[in-house]
């Protein structure tokens, strides 16, 4: 009996240790995503155009994806996503992305990825458990600068605009074939039983650890507009 109790105690401690570590990892991801948006929007004459941010239904950030090569099959990256609600931006949900071909610079080691979900159809993709970019959802490299050029077709039927930052350079990114899915472990560690759908629809209160990220998403739009 004592042995059984000891084993149960060890399992309980292991579970608590895993949960604590998972929460720390999730919090670090939120902090890194906040830094990525802040630095991108602070780049002179670069960043995501005001018109794109104004049009966005959801924004996802995958910080510090690490890989080398010219065109490669990406390993798994982890990020966060938030959607626009009647009250601002939703509590961030956790996502993972894997597979696909990523057109990047030779020798790249660390890549930050930003995805702009442009319409309700794109938002529904994000609310689903898993979808493929360029397969299930149409995607294109997003325009870069303080403003999108007149006459460009970035709005036309494209569900997702994608961007990358590597070695200080910010540009549109091709993400064909990559799969995006919910990160259930991180979500559970941070929010308990709340679903990704409830998070992105604004049905879950924003915890203090997520507020800086949402503030940065809101500030990105304000910074782009101020540079008119």
N, C-alpha and C positions, 0 to 999 in steps of 0.2 A: 504493500500500500504506500509506504514511504517513497519507494522508487517511482511509483506512478505519479505521486504528488510532485516529486522532484522534476520528473520529465515535463509534467504540465507547467510547472513554474518556469522551466527553461524555455519552453515553447512560447509562453506568454511574454517573457522578457525579450525573446527574439522578435516577436510580432511588434512589440512596442518600439524596439530598436529600429526595425525596418520602417515603421510608420514615421518615426521621427526623422530618419534619414531621407525618406521620400518627401516629407514636407519641406525639409531644408533644400533638397534638389529643386522642388517646385518653386520655392521662394527665390532661389538663385536664378532660375529661368525667367521669372518675372522681372527681376532686377536687371538681368542682362538684356532682355527685350526692351526695357525702358531706356537703357543706355544706347542701344542700337537706333531707336527712333530719334532720340535726342541728337545724336551725332550726325545722322543722315540729314535731318532737317536743318542742321547748323552748317552744312556744307555750302560755301558760296556758289550761287547760280546753279545749284544741283538740287537733289532731293526729289520728292514726289510733288507733282504740280497741284496747285490749289484746286483746280477743277476736278482732278481725280479724287482728292480727299473729300471734296464736297459731295461727290457722286457715290462715295463708298457706302456699302451696306455693312461690310465687315472688314476687319484688318487682322492679318495674322503675321507674326514675326517669329522666325526661326533663327536664333542667334548662334554664331560660332559653329557652323557646320564645318567639319574638318575633312579635307580630302585634297589630293594633288592630282595633277594631270591636265590635259587639254580639254578633252571631252570624256566624261567618265560616268559610270553607273554609281549613283550616289549611295552611300551608306545611310543608315537611319539618322535623322535629325529630329530634335524635339523643340517645340515652340509653344506659343500661346496665341489665342484668337479672341477677339471681342466683336460684338455686333452692335449696330446703332439701335437704340430703343427710343421710346417717347420721352424718356428721362435722361438721355445722354448715351453712354456706352455701357454695355452689359458687363457683368462679372466675367473675367477672362476664363476661358476653357483651355485645357491642355490638349495638344495635338502632337502627332508624330508624322514624319514624311519619309518615304524611302523609295528606292528604285528610280528608274527613268534616266534620261540623258540630260546632263546639265552643261550648257555651253559656257565655259569659263576660260580665264586667262591661263597661259602656260605657267606652271609652278605655283599655282594658288594652293595655299594650305588651309586658310580659314575663310569661310564665307558666311556672311549674314544674308538672310533671305527675308523679303517682305512680300506679302501677297495681299492684293486689294480685291475683294469680292464686290462686284459692281452692281448686282441687281438681286431681286428676290429669288430668282432661280439659283444663283450662285450661293446665296445664303442657305437655301434648302439643302444644297450639296454639303455645306459645312455642318448642318444639323444632322445629316445622315451619319452612319457609323463608319463609312469607308467609301471613297470614290477615287477615280483616276483622273489626273489633270491631263487635258488634251484628248482624253478618251471619253469619259463621262461628262466632263466639263470643258468647255472651250476656254483656251487660255492664250495669252500673248505677252511678249515683253512690253512692259509699260513705258510710257513716255517719261523723260527725265527733264527736270528744270523747274523753275518757279511757276511756269504756266505751260499748258499743253498747246501746241501750235494749232491755229485755226485750220480746219480742213482735214485734220487727222481723223482716223476712224477708230480711235481707241474705245469709243462708246458702242460701236456697232456690233451687237450680238456676241461680244466677248464677255464671258462670265467673270474671268479672273485675269488681272494684270499682275505680272511677277517682276521682281527686282532683285538684284544682288549687290552686295558691297564686298569688295575684296582688295586688300592692300590699299585702302583709301579711295579706290575708284568705285563710283556708284553708277549702275547701268541697268537697263532692262535685261531680263533673264529668260531664257527658254527652259521650260520645265516639263517637256513632253514625257508622258508616261509615268511620272512620279505618282505614287499613291499616298493619299492623305487620310489619316484615320484618327479616331479619338484615342487619347492616352488615358485609359481607364485607371491605371494604377496611381498616376499623379493626381487625377481628379479625386479619387477616393481618399487619398492621403490628405489633401487640402480641404475638401468640401464634404467628406462623408458620403451620404447616399444621394446627394444631388446629381441629377443627370446633366449631360452636356447640353441637351436641349433647354432645360430649365435655366442653366447658366447663361446661354447665349440669347435667350428671350427676355432676360432681365428679371427673372423670377426669384433670383437668389441675391441676398444682400452682398455688397462688395466688402470683403474683409480689408483690414488696414494694409496688409501686405500687397494687395493688388491696386490700391489707389494711386500710387505713383505712376504705374503703367498707363492707367486710364487717363490720368492728368496729362501725360506726355502725348497720347493720341489726340486729345483735345487741343493741346498746345501746338501740335504739328500743323493742324488746320489754321490756327491763328497766326502762326509764323509765316506760313505760305501766303496768307491773305495780306499780311503786313508788308510783304515785299512786292506788292503790285507796282 
